[in-house]
Amino acid sequence: MSDPFLGLTMLILIVVVIVMGFPTAFTLMGLGMLFGFYAFYNPAEHWIDNRVFDLMVQRTYGAMTNDVLISIPLFVLMGYVMERGALVDKMFYSIQLSFRRVPASLAVATLIVCTFWGIASGLVGAVVVLMGVIAMNPMLRAGYDVRLASGVITAGGTLGILIPPSVMIIVYAAVAGQSVVKLYAAAMFPGFFLALLYLAYILGWAAISPKIAPALPEQQTKVPVPTWMKSFQALYSHNMLVGLLRALLSPSKAMALETGEGRLSYWKLVKNACAALVPFLLTAFTLTLVWWYVVIYPQASAEAEAPEGLEQLGAPASDAAPVAVNGPATTFYVAFGIIAAIVAAVLVRYYRNMSAERLQVVKLLVSSVMPLGILTVVVLAVILFGITTATESAAVGAAGAFLLAFQARTLNWKRTKEAVFLTAKTTAMVCWLFVGSALFSAVFAILGGQALVEEWVLALDLTPVQFMILSQAIIFILGWPLEWTEIIIIFVPIFLPMLRHFDIDPILWGVLVFVNLQAAFLSPPVAMSAYYLKGVSPPHVTLNQIFAGMMPYMLIVILCMIIMYVWPGMTLWLPEYLYG
């Protein structure tokens, strides 16, 4: 039985019931069963034969057999293991020392750690709580404005749900029927660009009003340099890289030095020299990888695909001529050369002043940031370059998270059980959400609600730009009372069928939704980030102060969306380049 207005009533009722606090998944299933029973009701049949029960079974089976959802428990497990097993405080300390001369250094370090840790874990609540415990009190003790301290934690903590690997992207891919890999590639640049806008806002505010972020006292910015390094510099060179290279060739004087663990060994000299070369090695590896992928790999692939002398069966004979392989444009070589020259100049300046303090900071970064960074890069690289599927990459990430936690000796049996239990709980929640959403959407369409919404939108005779603004504005408003899961599961499927009519790329629209949903964590009254932070903040920090600190970041989110729409290449260039 079709009743479009009953379908709209169903849509309004779901919002009201969720705002009242009922569980989303079971509310969706309950309303779907209730309204579906009415839609399929036939007085001539027994109520047990109502087709809504068949629909429920079909939708449940469809959700359970959705291949896209298999990667969710593995990525979630990776996040919970990283949360319970890794050393965030050590990472925060090393990054804060790296940016000790930058205005609002504690806030900058907090944003960087939030971004980096959010990518690794993908858990908004965990990142906000962890950074609230680690960074909130140090910023307040240093005299930072409460709005600055709370805003950077709440806004930075939400970036993990946007920058891949992200569970939100996987959920959207399953709902929209899009490629997870392409969505990951599309969300990469906008996610980091939004983090860059946050960083520019923090630095700009601190430059305009220095009193909101006073300079730290010297004891908090002093790098803990071992005493043997000062004696080492006196023996060899003030430049630690030059001194270490000399000591490797003539180690007798160095090995006579005393450290806190005994005499200085040759192996320790080697480790310090390798740590000093890490910036150069990482830069050289990155540039070499880019050159290989853009210049060498396409030529090798073309030669492998078209062996010399082969002709199509039944085709007329033709002169065998070498297949021309089009290389990258000239602009690539120019840009690559300019970037390489700039990087070389920066490295020369960096190593010319390689002091003991600088070497110690590099060693701290290598021990705290580099293992997690390598794991994150590997997980993303094997997905983006087509080496593995998203599910296989998630398995690699989960295994790597366990290895890092065991190496750090911070993951015991109790924390492992907690991580596995929370993974099972989150996965079950997502699966039931999909079951309820599939049933709700099917009944909503059967009642004619979907057709009524489409007819109303088409009757407005909107341009693609106007439709884009309208759809994103509705999602932005829905982000105030609802969380991202409800918006993607319930409301995004309503807009998806209309994208084809307005000739809008579902990948571009989806990434705009991802950025837009950052506001769902930053907009009262729900604003879960604020409540996460309030729970671990000092008593004198009020919710109103946290909300006030979050508001500017909502405007930054809107600015980022405008730039993304004006310049769609920021979103679509990487997936088009990688996958065509």
N, C-alpha and C positions, 0 to 999 in steps of 0.2 A: 504494500500500500504506500503510495507516494504522498507525502505531506511536507513540502519544503519548509513551511513555517515551523512545523514540529521539529525539523532538523535544526533550524536556527535556535529554537528553544533548547534543544539538546546541547548546542555549542555554548550558549550563554550559561546554561546550568553547570556545565563542567568547570567553567572558570569560577563560578560562585562556590561550588563545592570544594575545589582545590584551595581557594583562598581561606575557606573555613578550616582548613587543616586536615582534611581527609587524605589518605594515601592515594597518590595519583594513579598508580597502576590499577588498583582494585576499583577505584572510582570509574576509570575508563571502562573496565570490564563490566561493572555493575550497570552503568548507564547504557552501554552497548547492548547488554542482554535485555534490559528493560524495554528500551525503545525498539530493539530488534524483534522482540517478541510481539510487540504491537504491529510492526511493519509486516511481519510474516504471518500474522494471525489469520487463521481460516476456521470459521465456526464448524465446518464439516469435518475437521480433523481433530484428533485428540491432542491435548496440549503438549504431550510428550513428543509428538511428531513435528512440533514447530521447527522450521528450518534454521532458526537462530542457533540451535544446539549444534547442528552440522557446521554452521559457519564458524562457531567458536572452535570446534575441533580443527577445522581446516586452517584457520588463522594461527592457532597454536602450533600446529605442525609446520606451517610455513616459517614462523619465527625460529623454531628450533632447528630447521634445516638451512637457515640463511648462512652461507659461507662467510659473508662479510663480518658477521658478529663473532666468529671464532677468535679473532685477534683481540677482542676486548678483554677477556679474562687474563691473557698473557701480558698485555700492556698494563692493566691494572695491577697485576702481581708485581711487575717490574717497579711500578710506582711505590707500592706499599713496602717492598723490600728496601728500596732506596731510602724511603722515609725513615724506616726503623734501623737501617744498618749503616748509613753513611755519615760522614762528619761534616755537617753543615756549618757548625761553629768555626771549624778550622778553615773552611773555604771562605767564610765571611771575614775572618781575621786577615787572611792573606790578600784578599781583594781590597780590603780597606787600607792595608799598608801600600798596595800598589797605587791607589788613588789618593794618598794622603795629602798631596799638594793641590788637589782639585777642590774648588769650593763645594761645600756640602758633601764632603767625602763620604761620610757615613750613609747619607741618603743615596748617593751614587752607588756605593758598594751594595746597599740593600736592594736597589733596583736590579743590578747585574746578577746578584745571587738569586733573587726571586725569578728572574727570567731563565737563568741557567738551570736552577733547581726545578722550576716548573716544567721545562722541556723534558728533564729526566724523569720526573714523577708523574706529571699530568694531573695532579691532584690539587685543586684550588684550596680546599680547606686545610690540607696538610701543610702547604707552603705558607699560607697566611699565619697559621698557628706557630709553625716553627720560626718564621722570621719575626713574629711578634714576641716570642720568647727570647730570641737571640739579639735582635736589633732594636726593639722598642725602648727598653730601658737605657741602653747606651746612648741613644739619640736624645732622650729626655734629660739624662744626666749631663750631656754636653750642652744643654741649653737650646736644643732645636725646638722650633715651633711644633705644637702638637698636631696641627693640621698637616704640616709637611711630613712628619714622622708617620702618622696614620695613613695619609694619602698614598705615600710611596709603597707602603707594605700592602695595602688593600688592592691598589691598581697593579702593582708588579706581580702579586700573587695570582691574578687572574690570567696572566699571559700564558701560563702552562696549558690552559684549555684551548688556546688558539694556535700556538706554534706546534707543529708536528714533532713527535707522534702524539696525537690527541684523540681521546675517546669521542669527543664531540664531533670531530670530522668523520670518524667511522660510523657514528650513528646517523649523521646526515647522508653519508654515502649509501647506507642501507635503506634509508627512507626514500631518497631521490633516485636510487638506481644508478649512481655515478661511480666512477673508478676512485677507489681510495687513494691510489698512487697519484693520479692527476690532482686530486684535491689536496694532498700533502704538498705537492710541488707548487700549487697555486697559492696556498696559505703561507708559504715560507717567507717570501719577501714582505707581504703586508704585516705579518706578525713581528718581524724584526723592525720594520719601519715604525710600527706603533710604539715599540719599546724605545726607539730612537726619539720619537716625539715626546714621550714621557721624560727621557733624559734631558732633552732640550728645555722642557718646561722647568725641571728642577734646577738646572744650571742658570737659566734665565731669572728665575725667582730669587735664587741665592745671590746673583750678581746685582739685581735691582735693590734687594733688601737684605744686606748681609746679616742683619741681626736675627733673622729666622734660623740661620745655621752658623753659629759662631765657630771660629777656628778652634781646632782641638789643641789641648795643651801638648807640650813637647813629649811628655812621657807616653802619650797615647799614639804618637806617630813615630816614635823611635824604633828602628828595626833592631831586633835582638841579634847582634853579630857575635859569634863565638870569639873568645879571646885569641885562639890560635890563628885566626885570619889576620889579625893586626900584626902579629909577629911574622906571619907569612909574607904580608905586603912589604915589611921592612927588609926581608931577605931577598925577595925577587922583584916585585913591581907593585906600584899602587893599583895598576890595572889588573884585576883578578884574572881575566882571560889570558893576558900575556904571561902573568906569573905562573898560572897553572900549566900552560904549554911549556914554559921553561922548566918547571918542576918535574914534568913528565920525562924530560930529556936528562935532567940532572937532579934526581930526587934525594940525594944524600942529606942536604941541609933541611929539606922539608920534613923528612922522616924522623928527624931529631926533635921536632916540635911535640910538645905535650898537648893533648886534648883532654876533655873531660872523661873520655873512655880509654885513655892510654896514649901511646905514641901514634902520630899520624902515619897511616899506612898508605902504600902505593895505590891500593884499591879505592881508598877514599879520595885520593887525588883524581883518579879516573872518573869517579862518580861526580865530583864537583866540576870537572872539565866538561863532562857530558851535559850536566845541568846548565852550565853557562852557554852551551851551544844550542840549547833547546829553541830559543826564539829564531835563530838562523835556520835550523833544521825544519821547523814547522813552516816557516815562510817559503823555503826552497821546495818543500814537499807540495805545498798548496799550489804554487806557480807551476811546478812540473806537472801536477795532476791536471790542472786546467789546460795546459798546452797539449798534453797527451789526449785528453778527451775531445778537444775542439779541432786539433790539427791532425794528429796521427791516427786516432781511432777510426774516424770516418773513412780514411783512405784504406786502412787495413780491412775494414768491413766490406767496402766496395769491391776490393780485389778478391776477397773470399767468396762473395756472392756471385761474381761473374768471372769464372776461370777462363783463361785464354783458350780459344779454339772451340768452345762449346757452342752449338747452334740448336735452335728449337727444332724438334722432330717435325719433318714435313715442310720446313721453311726452305725457301730457295737459297742456294749457296751464295755467300757474300764474302767480300774480302775481310779477312780478320784484321780488325783495327783495335788498338788499345782503347779501352773505355776511359773517357775523360772523367776525372773525379773533381768536382768543384770543391775547392777548399773554402775556408772562411773568408769573409770580406776583408778588404784592406783595412777597414776601420778597426777590425779586431787586432791586427798586428800593431797598429798605431797605439790603440788603447793599452794593449798588453805591454808594449815597450815603455809607455809613459808610467804605467803602474809599477812595472819592475824597477824603473829608474828611481821613482819616489821611494819605494820600499828599500832599495839598496842604500839610498841616502839616509833613510831613517835608521837602518841597521848599523851603518858606519858611525853615525852619531851616537847610537845607543852603546855600541861596544867600545867606542873611544872613551866613554866615561863609566866603564864597568867596575864600579867600586864594590867593596865587600857588602855594603847594604843592598845594592842592586842584585848581587848574586844570591844573597840570602832570601830576598823577595822571590826571585825566580825559583829557588828551591822549594819555598813554601807553596808557590803556585803549582809546581810540578807534582808535589805530593798530595795536594788537596783537590786541585781542579782537573789536572790532566787525565787521570784514570776515568773519571766520569765523563769528561769531554770526549775522550776516545770512544767510549761505549756509545754515547749519543750520536756521534758522527757516523760510526759504523752502522748503527741501527737505521739511521736516515739514509745513508749512502746506498746500502744494499736494497732499499726500497726504491729510491729515486732512479737508480741506474738499472733497475730491472733484474738484479741478481737473484733476489728472492721475492716472494709475495709478502704482503703485509703481515700475514699470520706467521710465516717463517721468521720474518724480521722480529716480530714480537717475542717469539721463542728465544731468539738470540739475545734480545734485550733482557728478558727475564733471567736467562742463564748467566749473562754478564753481571746483572745486578747481584745475584747470589755470590758470584766470584769476588766482586768488589767488597761486598759486606764481609765475607769470610777473610779476605785479605786485610781489611781494616780491623778485624776481630771485634766487631760491634754487634754481630747478629748471633744471638743464642737461640736455644730451642723455643723458649717462650715467645720471643719476638717473631720467630718464623711461623709459629702457630697463629699468632695474631695477624700476620700478613696474609696467610692463606685463608683464615676465617673472613677477614674483611674483603678479600678478593671474591670469595664465594658469595658474600652478602651483596656486594656491588654488582656482580655479574647477574645474580638472580633478579635484582631490582631492574636492571636494564632489559633482561629478557621478558619479564612480566610487563614492563612498559611497552615493549614491542607487541606483545600479545594483545594487551588492552588497546593500544593505538590502532592496530590492524582491525580489530573488531569494531571499534568506535568509528573509524574512517569508513569502513564498509557500510555500516548502518546509516551513517550520515549521508553517504552517496545514494543509498537505496531510498531513503526518505526524500531525496531531491534537494538536500541542502547544498551540496557541492554545485549542482547545476544552477541553483538560484544565486549563489555567490558569483559564479562566473558570468551569468547574465547581467547581474548588477554592475560588475566591473566593466564589462564590455559596453554596457549602455552609457557609461560615463564618457566613452570615446576618448580615452586617454592616449597620450603618446607614450613611447617606451620610457622616456625620462620621468614622466608623471607617474606611470605605474611603478617604476622603481622607487620613487620617493614615497608614494602611498604605501607600498608593501613594507618598506623598511621603517616607515614611521609607525605603522601598526605594530610591527615586531618590537620596535623601541618602546612603545607604550606598554605592550604586554610584558616587557621585561621588568616593569615596576612591581607588579604583584606576583609574577610567575618566575620559575627558574628555567634555565636553558633546556632542560630535558623535556618539560611540558611544551615549550614553544616549538622545538624541533619535531617532537613526536605528534603533537596535535595540530598545530597551525601551519607549519611549513608545508605539509601535504596539500593544504587548501590552495596555496599559491602556485605550487609546482606545475599543475596542468595549464596554467595561464601563461607561463613563460614562453611557450612555443608561439602563442598568438602574437606576443609583443617582440618576438625574435630576440630574446635575452638568453645569453649563455647561462645554463644552470650552474656551471662551475663558478663564474664570476658572481652570480647572484648568491650562491652559497657562501663564498668567502666574505661577501659583504654582510651576510647574516652572522657569520662567525665573529666578525669584528663588532657588529651591532650588539651581539649578545654579551660582549664585555660589559656593556651597560647594565645587564641584568644583575651582575655582581656588585655594581657600584651605585645602584639607584634604590633609594628607600621606597616603600617600607620594608621590602624583603631584604635586599642587599646583604646576602649571606656573609660576604667578606667582612662587613662591619661587625656582625655578631661574633664571627670567629675571632677577630682581633680584640673585641671588647672582653671576651672571656679570658684573655691572657694579659690584658693591659693593667696598669696600676689603677686603683680605685678612682683617682681624681680625673682620669681620662673618661669623658662622657661620650655617649653615642652621638650627640649633636656635633661634638668636635670632630669625631671620625667622619660623620656625614659631610661636614664642611670641608674636610680635607679631600674627600672623594669627588666632590662636585666638579672641580676643574678637569679632572680626567675624563668625565663624561663628555665635556666639550671637545677634548682632544680626540676621543673616539669618533665623534661626528666629523671633525676636521679630517681625520684619516679616511673615513668613508667617502667624503667629497673628493679627496685627492685620488682615491682608488677608482672612482667612477670617471673622473676627468681623464685620468691616465690609466686605462685598463691594462696596459702592457705590464704594469707592476705586478698584476695578478696572473695574467695569461701568458706572459713571455716564457717563463720557465717550463710549464707543462707543454707548450707548443714546441719549444726547442728540444726538450727531451723526448717527446712522444709524437710530435707532428700534429 
